[in-house]
Amino acid sequence: MNDRAEFDSLVPAQGFSRREFLVTSLGAGFALATQPVAAQTAIHTDAAGLTAGEVKVPVGDGEMVAYRATPAGVGKAPVVLLISEIFGVHEYIRDTARRLAKLGYFVVAPELFARQGDPRQIESVAEIIDKISSKTPDAEVMKDLDAAVVWAAGQGADTGRLAITGFCWGGRITWLYSAHNPGVRAGVAWYGRLVSPVNAYNPRHPIDLVGELKAPVLGLYGGVDSGIPVDTVDAMEAALKTGSPAAKASQLQLYDNAPHAFHADYRPSYRKEEAEDGWRRMLDWFRRNGV
């Protein structure tokens, strides 16, 4: 099957009303809603030895902007889909992509809010949730990620070794995509919500999909996360034991004293010890699962 035919098979007609892509460029810097940035802890990773920058990924109704980072001159690198928080693909996500690329991965961080608007330019978290992240359909996201995988294959990356990781909103998407795509070998979800009310945009949540997980997921959670109560983490842990083989192979790590967004080094929520331990666990999870 050629790349175009594979793309068409994975990304059929969207099934949503056609919308203009409101985000066509990633720009630079951190999201306005995260200002002021905690500069003393923010990690800065250069692009030396990498091919890194903005790309356009063909999707069912146009082109989606994304950030790509990969070791320069290296073919068939394993692929990591990197999924942002509600703030979109701002500097923290781009820097995380470069960190992974320095370790040998072909990283794609797609701007999955491209049709809804640019969360990086909005100062209010409540407004981002109301106007953008809550209006982004899960089904659309799954198709966009399928398209990103096809695009990576067309760039010479090894999509037979495919992982996904994401933070907050992206952590939830990590669980969903690990149930959606049988090609995923490993998922790592950083504090992604597990239980939530359903609606037309979000008809199912991670706890509803344990029977359909196709790749084992490592979930990294904070014990004092006010948005993800520990009892929901406990409920997910129990549910995983009743799920698919991949669900039963999944693991949850709870950091008792960590808040939400403990990996976000540019925010006051950053917890260096827990973030570094989670990073080590993530890399080990990828390796153990063949990525």
Number of C-alpha atoms within 10 A of each C-alpha: 7 7 12 12 10 12 20 14 12 19 21 12 12 14 9 10 7 11 11 13 16 13 18 18 16 22 12 11 12 21 22 17 18 17 11 12 16 15 12 9 15 15 13 16 14 11 18 11 12 19 16 22 14 18 19 18 22 17 23 19 17 12 16 25 22 22 24 24 28 29 22 16 8 14 13 16 22 23 27 28 25 27 28 25 23 21 26 28 30 22 18 24 22 28 19 19 26 29 20 19 27 20 11 18 27 33 29 29 28 28 28 27 25 24 18 19 21 23 28 22 14 16 14 13 14 11 13 23 15 11 14 19 21 16 16 19 17 19 17 17 18 19 20 25 26 21 24 23 26 23 21 24 16 14 12 14 23 19 23 17 20 24 28 28 28 24 27 22 21 24 28 24 28 30 31 25 26 29 24 19 15 12 16 26 24 28 32 31 26 30 28 26 24 20 18 14 8 10 10 9 14 15 13 17 19 25 22 15 20 26 18 18 27 24 27 24 29 25 27 27 29 24 18 16 18 10 13 21 16 17 10 15 24 12 13 20 20 13 18 23 17 12 19 19 17 21 25 19 15 23 18 17 17 18 18 13 12 21 20 22 23 27 24 22 21 22 20 15 15 20 19 15 12 20 20 13 13 22 16 11 16 22 14 13 22 23 11 11 16 14 22
